[in-house]
Amino acid sequence: MMMCFKALVLLACTSGYAQTASQQKQNAQSYFNGEHLLLHIKTLSSDAFEGRQTGTKGGIKAKQYIIDQFEKLGVQPLGEGFEQEFSFTRRNKSYTAGNVLGLIKGTEFPESYIVISAHYDHLGIRKKEGQSDHIYNGADDDASGTSALFSFAEYFKNNPPKHSVILTAFDSEELGLKGSKYFVDHARVPLESIMVNLNMDMISRSDKKELYAVGTRYNAALKSLILNFKPAGNLKLLIGHDGEDGKQNWTGSSDHGSFHNKKIPFLYFGVEDHKDYHKASDHYENIHPEFYKDAVRLIISVFNELDAIQLKKG
Ligand SMILES: [Zn+2]
């Protein structure tokens, strides 16, 4: 796998960067409908979804919302149905949970997969000490990544990918990456056929307009791709947070960690923790819509660079 990446990144480096920034921006704007993106994040982080905790009414409502959107957008189920149900026990509590797995068949390399993921669960309804119940809406964490899955699906309607794409909304990330662990342990495609995981978790706000791509430390080809990438829009793409720059190490901080544990290359897109992180105030009103749209465009552009790499087996 590593050898393929090394050999193939040259293709990406020599072919992918001829566009000017303005051309890139123009292309990016036609990628998906930004208003749809905002409507989805607003909906999923509304009180009606009750904070989307695993196994709760709100969590199940979110799961159904994702399945409905996938169906509307022409995404196929991966395997027999969209849902991958699983159960587990944590701190003496039993949970029934469900990932949502969609498939877009690749036009050139259908047996090779890029997994694009986000987690749809969040913290639910909690009592703050001495106060009444609060709904933890989890707009940035991670209604932002989940809604971006629909933008990818919109984009693929007009721009079918060369590699097959698995669009994955994981459950139970907040309970210890349970959904992604189950996904890699009970994979519906051979793990060797997964080329890379692009994970999105907290991509909708940044005071400094900074988005991190974590995981380049572990893969020279991905590092070269990100370092050479020129983002369109008003945001900075940074590498780091993967254990060698003295900053907090995010290698295992979200679902990409489960892929990393199986030696599958990953890029994790996310922002620095902010004042509303894991607070009841992680509301839709606190996201930065322009940054968010730029971030999703950027991630789709990175996807395109990866999709242009011809993965040869063996
Ligand atoms: Zn998260």
Boltz pocket constraint, residues with backbone or C-beta under 6 A from the ligand:
constraints:
  - pocket:
      binder: B
      contacts: [[A, 119], [A, 121], [A, 141], [A, 142], [A, 173], [A, 201], [A, 202], [A, 253], [A, 254]]
      max_distance: 6.0
